[in-house]
Amino acid sequence: MKRIVAALAQGRDVELIGAPGSGRTTFLGIVAKALEDEHWTTHQIHGREAYRAVPFAALSLSGLVGEVSGGSANSQLFEAVDYLARHIDSARTAILIDNVDQLDDASWAALVAHTASQPNTRIVASRARTGGAEDLKHRLPGLTVELPPLTYRELRASVEQRLGAPLDDVSLGLIFARSGASAGLAHDVLDAAVLNGQLRKEGNEWVAQSGLWSEELAGSIEALLARLDTAERDAIEILAIAGVSDLDTMLELVSWSVVEVLEARGLVRVHPVKGRLRIGAHPPILEDYFRHLPTLARRSHLSGLVAKALGNGGDTLMNVASNVDEAPTPENAVIARLFQEQANTRMQVARSDWSLAPSAQTALAAIRTMISAELPDAEIDAVFATELPSGQDKSTVTQLSLRRAEWLAYAHGDLAAALDLLDRTRFSDSREARMADAAAVSIEHGLSRVPVGYAERLEVSADIPAEVQVRMLRTLASIQTSSGDFRGASQTISRAEGTMRELEDFAIDSLRGVAHIGLGESAEAIRWARRGFSQAITTLDVDSLRSHAAVLIYALETDGRYAEAENVLATVLPLTYPPRTVAATASNVAILGCAALIAARRGRTSQAQRHLDSVRHGGRVDAPALHQSVIEAEAQLLISANHRDTAAALLWERGGDLSQRGFSFAGTLLKLGSIEVLADSTKLAEMSADVEALDSRFVETYYSALRYFDEESDVDPVSVAQDAVEAGRTGLALSVLEHAIAAARAEDADVLRAVRDRIRAEHADVVFEVRRFQPDRARLTDREAEVAQLVVAGHSNAEIATRLVLSVRTVESHIRRLTRKLGVAGRHEVRDAIQKLQA
């Protein structure tokens, strides 16, 4: 927006270009409001296909031009320009044209002639990118702005504004994916769903009652397709019926030249997946439109062609009959769609195999894919309850029993029933009994505590199936990381990776990233998690994507790189649903917790609360995730509400509870967080033994920084800061240095500033937030906050002393603490720091 306003102020015109349905009209209204705030006069004109043949129709309908008399075209043009000169007399005027490609030629000529003679009048024009000759019509030299699709967060905010209340996450994800992150289409879907009762308000939240397609959306879709010729329309219908399919296969039915036209018009997307190019209609709601057309014979014919092509060796990521759902990239909605359609396709195949030949093997595959495709619990319960034919493979039957125990624990929230099932099931031999005991360890660790004797119970042996060995080793590594034994975890992960290579099924393990974090190897953790994240997108492995995202987001967040963490969240949040497995639970709690913490720090209280509500809805608030960001987010909300003491008590209490249950890493971090919120020298001294026992550089640097912040500490700030940077806590390092600069003598301050500036220069392309756990204002006591506000108001120390009934000396003491906590050089910088916090 700043670029647009600046370009107009420089005498340049602006073009806004977006895909059909991208919300250009809405954005043009936002531009008008921004210009009016800058004291521009605005006039809005709308191009309409129906009036393109009528000279001066757009100008007449806008009221800028009256009735133009007859005569030659030139005389009419001069008359129209004269009208404009008399009606547009402001020093700074912007003429905003919606759908300039549909504007009649006479209106366009008059506007161009007027602005050529009036440098203070500029044009802002929006047009749809069609990929055809229309793109060259009525072009403007000047600034061209491509309107990107909405991010997930932007869509959430837009939806809330339109509905007046939050929309449930599942429905929001569905709209995000089906609309292709298009603002215009998303709003159309919302409006139609509310009108038809498909969305209803339950309490303070809108919830979908059924699928979101309705006949009212047909007009919006027809507008997208209006400029297609017969061959192009046939092609887009075939691609919509096929779903996301192999490009080479689809080229048997659709020509290259037509594909290129459709791609230029933004009506198809081509993506590399697993080494192959996939093509699909875009936005995905086109699939719903074509499926609901009344032309049954035509659809049957085209479906037959698609089925024949796919039967000749092609494949699709979507079943034809299925009903599918600050990274500011246009691919997030596509990524969400690919994952969802892959899950649906795998589920359809596995469930079909199960129906045709029920067995323990097909049941396992069906259950796994039904969970990924988010089918209702009752349908999955039915598969578990089905009596299997005799003669089943004993090992597979055992694995089915283990899966059922996990399902009881995580989907139904019944830990006792899950452990009881494993305890009372009669296994045929000691090997299967050990597998069941290992499953019990995993479930108990995931939902309750670190089990007694876990190392012996998870000891693998050669007679156990290799796939089960990997699960046992991963469980062991998970327990080791939550207990703070990161070196042991690293060794265990190496054993698991060796077994995976033997299976020729190696995948990057997110637990390796966790171990790197604990050992203070943050840079390596980020590299590892990014690799795994990218690999998961390529292979469409949603569990792997979420687990790597959880590690990556946490590593970025603890390093103070909140903007980067939010970019990752934008990709993964649409794929974060109520968890029903051990892997999904740990990842979802971590992702939603970090999202809530970041939102709370940004002052987006309602958004933070929604993320926390999503965790509570899944019944997993107490699940001992890696870092307990859920509790940290709750504390941050308390701090924002000025309940700092309560926040500190919550962190200390929950940290102690986790430590007692064996989760030493998360427990210690929460207790240190409590001390960060509310300094306590006694508690800090008590933590020394706990920190030392963990042998975690990540935790040690946090503890050292808190020792420095303690007023009685004589720790060297430079060494603390350097250790913090190396351990992946750059934001904390900068906070230490800012604190030290504010308290140092002039000559020492120069040295500290040099260290700070060097750290920033080494990370010049990264924006760090220097307070990890809380905004700077949360560190101020109530009295310090009062003094700060009076400083901002311009009062002298003596005036502040009189107002607050304090001595001038006491006021000076408060201001010294203020400068230290805010990381500023003196009183004169306090005002700017406080105003930034309140912005």
N, C-alpha and C positions, 0 to 999 in steps of 0.2 A: 504494500500500500504506500509506503514511503517513497518507493521508486516511482510509482505512478504520479503522486502529487508533485514530486520533484521534477519529473519530466514535463508536466504541464506548466509548472512555474518557469521552466527554461524555454517555453514556447514550442514544445514538441507535442505532437498528437500521440495517442495511445491506442493500440489494438489489443483486445482481449480475445484469445482464441482458446476454445475448449471443445471437447468431444460433445456430440449431441447428448442432452440431458445432464450436462456437467454443472448446472447451476449458474450459468453465465448471467441470467437475469437477476438472480439473487445477489450475485457478486457486484453487478453494476449498481444495484441499490446501495450496497455498502460503500462503493466508491463515491456515490453522490453524497452520502452522509459525511464521509471523511472530508470531502471538498467543502461542504457547507460549514463544517467545523473550522476550516481554514479560511472562511469568509469568501468562498467562491459562490457565484450565482450559477445554478445548474438548470438546464432544460433537458427533458427526457423525450426521446423520439423512438417509436417502435416500428421496425420493418415488418410488413405482413405480406405473405405470399399472395393473398387474395387481392391486394391493392397494387401489386407491382406494375400493372399495366396502366394505372391511373396517374397521370402527371401530377406531381406535388401532393399526392395523397397523404404521405407521412407527415409533411410539414403542416398541412391543413388540419389533420386530426390532432396534431400536437398543439394547435393554436398559435403557432409562430407565424403562419402565413394565412392571410385571408383569401377570399375568392380571387383567382387570377383571371384577368380578362382574356378574351380571344386574341388572335393575332399570331404572328410568327413565333416559333419556338424561342428565338433570341429575345424577342420583346417580353415573352412570358418569363423568361429567366431573369431579365433585368428587373422586372416587376417584383418577382419573388425575392431577389437579393435586396431590393429596396425595403420590402417588408421586414426582412431580417435585420437590416441596419437600424430600422426604427424601433423594433421590439427588443433588440439585444443591445443594451447600452451600458452594461456594467463594466467596470474596469477589468475584472477577472471573471470570465464566463466559460463554463464547460458545457458542451452539448453532448449528451450521453445517448448513443444510438444503440438500441438493442436489436440484434439480428440485422446488421448492416447489409449482409448479403441478400436480404429480401427487401431492401429499400428500393423504392422506385427511382429510376435514373434521374428524373427531373429534380427531385428533392436532393439527391446526392450532389448534383451539379451546382445547385444553389448554395448548399452548405460549403462546398469546397471554394466556390467563388467568394463567399462571405468571409471565411476564415483567412483566405489569401490576403484580403485587404484589412483584416482586423487581427493583428498579432496577439491581442489579449483574449481572443476567443479561440478555444481549442476544442478538439473532438476526442471523445473516448468512445470507441466503437467495439461492440462484441460480435463475434461471428462463430459459427460452428465449423469445425474442421471436417470437411466432407471428402477430401481427397480428389475432388473433381474440379471442373472449371470454375465453380462458384467460389473456390478459395482465392481466385485471382480477381474477383469482382469487387469494386469499391475498396481498393487497398489504400492504406495510409502509410506514408513514410514517417517513421518515428519509432517509438518504443513498442515492441511486441511482447506481450505477456502471455505465456502459456498457462492456462488454469490447470493445476494438478488435481487429481482425484483427492477426495477427503482422506485424511488419516482416520484411524479408528477413534481416536480421542476427539477429533473434530466432529465426526459423525455423532458421537455420543452427546456432545454439547449441543449440536444442531437439533438432534431429536428431542432432547430435554426441553429446549427452548420452544419447540413446536408443540410438544405434548403438555408442557407445564409440569412434568414429573418424569422420573427415570423410567426407562424401558428395561425389562429383564435382559440379562446378558445373552441368553440363548437367542432371543428374538433379534437383539441388536446385531449379533454375529451373523444371523441369517440375512438381515437386510444389508449389512456391509458386503457380504459376498455376492448376493443375488443382484444388487444394484451396481456391482462393479465399482463401489466407492464413489458413485455419482450422486452429487447432492440433489439434483433435480429428481432423479428417479427414486432416490431414497425417500424424499418427501412425498412423491406420488404414492409410493407403496404405503407409507404411514397413513396418509389421508384416506386412501381407499380402505385400509384395514380398520381404521376407527369407524368409518362410515358403515361398514358391513358387520361390525361387531366381532371382527377377527382379532382385534386388540381390545382388551377391556382393562379398566383400572381396578386393581385389587389392593386396597389399602393405599399406600403412597407409591405404587409402582404399576406400570402398564405391563400386561402379560398377554402373550399370544394364546388364543383359544383354538386356533387351527392354522392350516397353511396360510401364507400371506398373498397368494395369487387371487385376483378377482377380475371380473370382466371390465371393471372401471379402468383398469390399467391398459387396456387394449389401445386406447387413443394415444397414450404416451409412447407405446411401442411403435404404432403406425407412424408417428412423427419421426422416429429414428430411421424407419425404413422407406420414408416417402420418396427419396431420390434414387432409389435402386431401380435398375432396369430388370427385366424378367430373369435373365441369367444370374444376376447378382442376388436377386431375391430367392431364386431356387437354391442357390449355393448356401446362403445363410440359413435357410430352412433345413437343408441336409446336415449342415454342421451342428445346428441346434439339436436335431434328432440324435445325432451320433454322440453328442457330449464331447468331452475332451479326448481326442483320438489321435492316433498316429498320423502325422502329416502325409507321409508317402501313401498310406492307405487311402486317405481322403482325396488325394490327387487323382485317384482312379475315377472319382465322381465329380470333381470340381477342377476347373482349369487353373493353372498358375496365374494367368492374367487376372482372373476374377478374384483369386485369393489376395493378390497384391492390391486390387482396388478396395476390397473389404478391409484389409489391414490399414490402408491409408485413411479410410473413413472411420477407423477405430471400432469396427464391428467384429473383428476377430483378434485373438491374441495367439501368438506362437511362442512356445517356451521349450527350452531344453530340459528333458526329464529322463534321467537314467541313460544318458547318451543318445537319446532319440528326440526328434522334434515333435511336439504335441501342438495341436491346433484346437481351438474351441471358440464358439460364438461368444461375443462380448457386447453388452453385459450379459451375465448368465441368465437373467430373467427372460431373455429371448427364448430360452428352452421352454419355460413355462408357457409363454405366449403361443408358440407353435404347437405345443402339445394340446392346448385347449381350443384350437381352431375347430370349427364344425366340419371342415372338409375331411371327413374320415377316409374316403377313398384315396385322396391325394396323400394323406399321411401314411396310410397303409402301403401305398406304392413306394414312397420314399423310404419308409422304414425297411421295406424289403431290400431295396438297393443298398442301404447302409449295412443291413445284416449280411448280405452276400459279400460285400467288400470286407467286412470284419471277419467273415468266415474264411476268407482267403489269406489268412495269416496276419491280419491287422488286429489291433486290440483297442479297447476303449477304457477310459477311466470312470465311465458312468453307465449305469443301467438305464435304459430308455424310459422305464416306468418309474424311476425313483423320484422322490420329492426331496431334493436337497435344500445349508447357510452361506513424538515429536519425533517409526521410520517413515519419514516423509517421502517414501517411494511409491510410485503408482502400482507396484506389484503386490502390495499387502493383501488386497482383496482377492487377487488372483491366487496367491499362495494359500489363503484360507480356502478358496474354492477347490484347488487341486487336492489338498489334504482331505477335504470332506468328500469329494467325489471318489477319491481313491479308497477311502474307508467304506463308502457305500458299495463300490464295486466288489471289493474283497468280501464284504459281508454277504452280498447277494450270491456270490460263487460258493462261499463256505456254507451258507445256510441251505443252498440247493443240494450240495453234497451230503449234508447232514440229513435232509429230508429223504433223499434217494437211498442212502445207505447208512442208517444210524449205527454209530460205533463210538468207542471212547475217543478214537483219533479224530473223527469228523466232529464230534461234540466239542472237543478242545478247540479245534479251528473255528467252529461256528461261534462259540462263546467269546473267544478272543476278538474276533472281528465284530461281533454284535456290540461288545463293550465299546470298541473304538468308534463305531457308527452311531453311538448314543441311542441305542434302542431301549425301550422301557424295561425296567427291572423285571416286570412280570414275564416278558418273553424270554429273558435269559434264565429266570427261575424255572420256566417250563422245560428248558433243555436240561438243566441239572436234574430235574425231577423225573425225566424219562428213564424207564427201565431198559437197560441195554440187552441185546441178545447175548447168549452165552458164548464162551470161547474168546473173550476179549484178551488182548495183550495185557499182562499183569502190570507191567511198568507204566503203560499208558493209562490204565485204570487208576493207578496210584497218583499219577500227575493230575488226573481229572479230580480226584478227591482233594488234592492240595489246592487246586484252583477254586474248588467250591468253598473251602475254608477261607481262602483269601476273599472270596465274594461275600461271604457272611460277615466278615470283619469290616470290609471297606464299603460295600454297597449298602448293607443293612445296619452297619454300625454296631454289630453284636460280637465283640471280642470274645466274650465268654463262650458263646455258642461255637465260634470258630475253633478255639482251643479245645473245647470239649469234643468236637467232631474229630479232630486229629488224635485226641487221646483215646477215644473209644473205638476208632476204626481198627479192624483186625487186618494187619498187613501180613503178607505171606512169608516174609523173611526179614532178617535184621537190616538188610540194606534199605528196604522200603520203609522200615520203621525209622531209620536214621534220616531218610529224606523227609518224612513227616515231622520229625523233631526239628529239623532245620527250618521247615516251613513255619513251625510254631515260633521259633526264634525270630524269624523275619517279621511275622505279624505282630508279636509282642513288642519288638523294637520299634516298629512303625507306628504303633498306636499307644504304647504305654511306657515302657522303660527298657533299659539295657538288661537283657535276661542274664540270670546267673549262669556261669559256666559256658558262655556263648562260644568261646574259642574251641573248646573240646567238642561241643555239639555241632560245630560247623566244619570240623576237620574232614576233608575230602579223601576219598580212596578210589582206587582204580576201578572197583566194581560198580561205582555209581555212574549213570549215564553222563556223558560229557556236558550236555546242555544243563543238567542239574548241578554239576560241578561248578559251572560258571555262575549260576544263580547263588549257590552257597558262598562262593568266593566274593561275589558282589555284596551279599548281605554282610559278610565278615568285614569287608572294606568299609561299608556304610557305618557299621557299628564302631569301627576303629576311628573314623573321622568324627563321629558325634562324641566319642569319648576323648578326642584330642590326640590320638596316637597316629599322627599323620605319616610318620616314617613307616610304621607298620602297615598302614593303609596303602602306601605307595608300593611296598613289596607285594602285598596281596593282589593289587590290581595287575601287577606284572605277571603274576601266576595266572590270573583270569585271562589276560590277553594272550598268553601262550596257549591256553586251552582253546580259545576262540580261533586262533590261527590254525590249530589242528583241525578244527571243524570247518575251515575255510569260510568262516562267518565273522571275520573280524570287523568290528565297528568301534569308532572312537568312543571311549567310555567317559561319561561326564564326571565320574568319581575321581578320575585322574586330575581334573581341574580343581576339584574340591581339595585334594591333597596338596596341590601347588599353592592354593590360597593359604592353607594352614601353615605351610612351611615358609610363608613369606615370599613366595615366588609368583607374585601377582601378574607380572608381564607374561610369564609362561602360561599361567592359568587362563588369561584372556586369549592368548594365541590358541591354546588347546580348545577352549570353549567355542571360539569362532570357527575353527576347523570343523568341530563336531556339528555346530549349528548349520554350517553350509552343507555338510554331508547329509544331514537329516532332511534338508529341503530338497536336495537332489534325489534322495531315495524315498521321499514322502513318508518318513518315519516320524509320526507325530509324538510318540513317547520320547524318542531321542531328541527331537526338536525342543520339547518342553524342558527336559532335564538339562540340556546344554544351555538353554536360555536362562534357566534359574541360576546356574553357576555364573554365566556371563554378566547377567544383570547385577548380581550381588558383588562381583569383582569390580565392576564399573562404579557401582553406587558407593562402595566403601572407599574407592579411590577419589571420590568427589566428582566423578564424571556423570552427572545426572542427565544431561542432555543426551549423551550416548546411550545410557540405560533406557531412557524413554523411547529412543528409536527402536531398540530391541523389543520393548514392551508393545510397541505399535504393531509389530508383526505377530507376536505370540498371543496377545490377549484375545483376539477373535477365536483362538483355538483352545482356550482355557475354559473347560466345563467342569461341573461337579465331579470329582474324582471317584473312581470305583475300583482302583487297583493300588497296590503299594507304590508303584513307580509314579503313577499320576498324582497320588496324594501328596507325596513329598514335593514334586515339582510345582503343583498348583498352589499349595500353601506358600511356598517360597516366592513364586511369581506374583501372586496377588498381594502378599505381604509387602514385597518391595514396591509394587505399584501404589499401595496405600501409603507407605512411608514417604515416597517421593511426592505424591499428591498432597499429603499433609504438610510437608516442608514447603511446598509451593503455595500453600494457603488455600488449596482446593479441598475444603473440608468435606463437602457433600460427596465428591468423587472418592476421597479416601474412605469415607464411611461405606460407600457402596462396595468397594473392594473388600472391606472387612466383612460386610454382610454376606458377600459371596462365599467367603471362607466359612462363616457361621452356617450358611445354608447347606454347605456340604458336610456339616457336623464335624469339622476337623480343626477347631480352634486350638485344641490342646495337642494336636499331632506334633511331635518333636522334630520339626524341620531343621535343616542345617543351621540356620542362623536366627530363627525366631523374629523375623522382621514384622510379623503380625503384632507381636507384643510391643515392638519398638514403634510401630505406627500408632497403636493405641496410646502409648505414652506421648508421642508427638502431638496427637490431638488434645490430650490433656494440657500439655505445655502451651499450645496455641490458645487454649481457653483460660490460661493463667492459673492452672492447677499444677504448678511445678512440683510441689511437695508430694502430691498424690502420684504424679508420674514417676518420680524417683522411687517411691515406695513400691509401686507396681513392678518396676523393673527389678528391684532388689528381691522382692518376694518371689516373682516368677523365675528369676535366675536361680535362687536358692532351691526352688522346687525341682527345676530341671537338673541341677547338679546332684540332688539327692536321688533322682531317678537314673543317674549315670550319664546324663548328657552334659558332660563337663564343658565342652567347647561353647555351646549356645548359652549354658548357664553362666559361665564366667563372663562372656561378652555382655549379657544383660546386666549383671551386677556392676561391671565397669561402666556400662551406660548409665546406671543409676548414679554413680559418683560423678560422671560428667555433667549430669543434669543438676545435681545438688552436691557440691563439694563436701567431702567428709574425710578428714585425714585419718580417723580411726578405721573406718571401713577400708580405705585405701591400703593401710598397713596390713589389715587382715587378708587382703587379696594377694599379697606377695607370694605366699606358699602355693595358692591355687594356680597362679600364673606360671610359676616355676615348674609345677608338676606337669603342665600341658606340653612344655617344650615346643611352643608354637611361636615363631617369630612374629606372625601376624598379631597375636594377642599381646606379646611382649612390647611391641611398639606402641600399642594403644595404652598399655599400663604406664610406659615411660612418659608418654605425653601427659597423662593425667597427673603423674608425679610432678612434672614440670609446672602444670597449671596450679598445683597446690602451692600456696604462698610460702610454706615452710621449705619448699624443695630447693636444692642447689644443683639441679641437673643442668648439664650443658645443652642449651636449646639447639645449637647447630648439629650436634651428634644425634640428638633425638629426631630432628627434622630429616637428617640424611637417612637414618635407619627407617623412618616412616616411609620415605619415598621408595626405598628399595623393597620394602615389604608390601607396597601397593596401597599406601595411605597418603597419597600426595596432598590431598585436601587438608588432612590433619597436619601434615608437615608445614604447610603454608600457614595454618592457624597458629601453630607453635611459634613460627617466626614473626608473624604479625603481633602476637602477644609480647614476644621478647622485644621487638622494636619499640612498642609503645612504652615499655618499662625501662628501656636502656638509656644510658648516658649518650650524648650526641655522637662521640667518637665510636662507641660500640654499636650504635644504631646504624651507622654507615656500613659497618662490616656485615651486620645482619641483613640489611637491605640488599647488599651485593649477593649474599647467599640466596635470598628469596628470589631476586631477579634472575639469577642463574638457573634456578629450578624452573621458573616460568619460561625462560628462553629455551630450555631443553625440551619443553612440552608446548611449544609456541602454538600448535594447532589444536590444543585442548583447552576447554573452558572448565576450570575447577571451582567447586564450591568449597570454601574453606572450613565450614562447619558441617561435619557429617551428620550428627545426630539431631541437631536442633538449629533453628534460625538463631542468628546472633541476639535478637531481642529477647529470646527465651532465657538467655544466661543472665539477664539483669534482674536484680532484686526489685521488689515493688518500690523501695525508696530510690534506687538508682534510676528506675524508669521515670519516676516523678521529676528527679533532677534533670534527666535527659530532655524531657518535654519542655522544661523551663529554659534550658539552654537553647533548644530549637526555637523557642519563642523570643529569644534575644535578650533574656534577663542576665544581669551581672551576678557574680557570686554573692555580693551583699544583698541584692534583691531576692535571690533565691533563698538565702539564709533567713531573711525576714518573713517571706511567704511560708516557709516550712518550719519556722521556729527552730532553727538550727544555728550553730556558730558558723562563721565563715570558714574556719579551719575544717569543720566537718564537711561542709560543701566541697571544699577543695579536695578532701580525701575521696569523696564520692566521685568527683570528676576524674581523679587519677585512675580509679578503678574502672570507670566508664571507658576511658581511652584505651586501657589495657584490654578490656573485654571486647571492645569494638575493633581493636586492631588499628587505631588511628594515632596520629602523631601528637595531637593536642586538642584543646577545647574547640579551636576553630574548625576542626574536621568532624566533631561530634554531630553538628547539625546535618551535614551532608550524609553521614552514615545512617542516622536515624530516619531521615527523609527517604533514603533508598529502601530501608526496611519497611517503611509504611507505604511505599509505592505499590 
